[in-house]
Amino acid sequence: MIWALVLCGALWGLGSVMRAPAWQRWAVIGPVWGAAFFWFGVPGDLTSDNARVWALATLIGVVWLGYRAALTRLRAKAQPAPAPAAKPAPGAFAPEELERYARHILLREIGGPGQKAMKTARVLVIGAGGLGSPSLLYLAAAGVGTIGVVDDDVVDTSNLQRQVIHRSDAVGRPKVASAAEAMAALNPFVTVVQHRQRFDESCAGLLADYDLILDGSDNFDTRYLVNRLAAKAGKPLISAAITQWEGQISLYDPAHGTPCYECIFPHRPAPGMVPTCAEAGVAAPLPGIVGSMMAMEAVKHLTGAGEGLRGRLMIYDALYGEARVITLKRREECAVCGGGHAA
Ligand SMILES: [Zn+2]
């Protein structure tokens, strides 16, 4: 019998080398064992000790195989094939996101529903410069699901003093690409849409794709145009501006009764009257502060937390460390949102 066992073991090993499936190996071993059983085990007398030993060995083998087969079947039943690791449904959070946003979810004013509102929100930021840098970074870090960036400029060495989203090795690269890279590195769970173009009339359709617009552009032409197109599209606009040591910010939403930018600043300053940052200079942390305020107001707007800057203009004077808030009124005769132009 030892030789029969050795032969069966050798056949199993051969099957293993040939990568034959288990059932094929048993199909070979079964008849071999059967022949050995009848040839050596039962030479005429079924009641002999020799026959009993063969019968016992065969029985143990059959029971063991049956047990293994039953166990395999039970395991297959108990462990259904795992579902493919699909991306979470829109608005649903991956486990890592829950950990990432834990400090937000703890806040009573934001919580799970607020975080979910941010995840499904689409925010467009105009300008990836001084104000755009902190805004974009904080919107990405905060978990705003889709963030669009409009800018046609490339990173310049003189930008690096305050436009903290760009690195030294990004000089010469498009700002939208540099910014998108930094945001993806910060939070891979947000989608960044790059719009490498100057904001002009052709961007009217673009606004329709977003829930909230942040204007961090650095010139009056763009600021007035963004205000007009946002009011026309009925989109809320967080607009900010900085110069030297001072910044201002408000949320304009004439579709919901607040003034628009042009209600407050009806007269465009004559060219050259208000110097740009390039002409007059700007303190490095100032866009960081005001741009972060833009992101803060965006988070509040999207989650419904607190009181936004609707109908209020905050003016921050960095040189004297002062801030004041002015209540704004809508102008009926406003060329953008007043009278017959009302959204
Ligand atoms: Zn207006």
Boltz pocket constraint, residues with backbone or C-beta under 6 A from the ligand:
constraints:
  - pocket:
      binder: B
      contacts: [[A, 254], [A, 259], [A, 260], [A, 261], [A, 262], [A, 263], [A, 264], [A, 331], [A, 334], [A, 335], [A, 336], [A, 337], [A, 338]]
      max_distance: 6.0
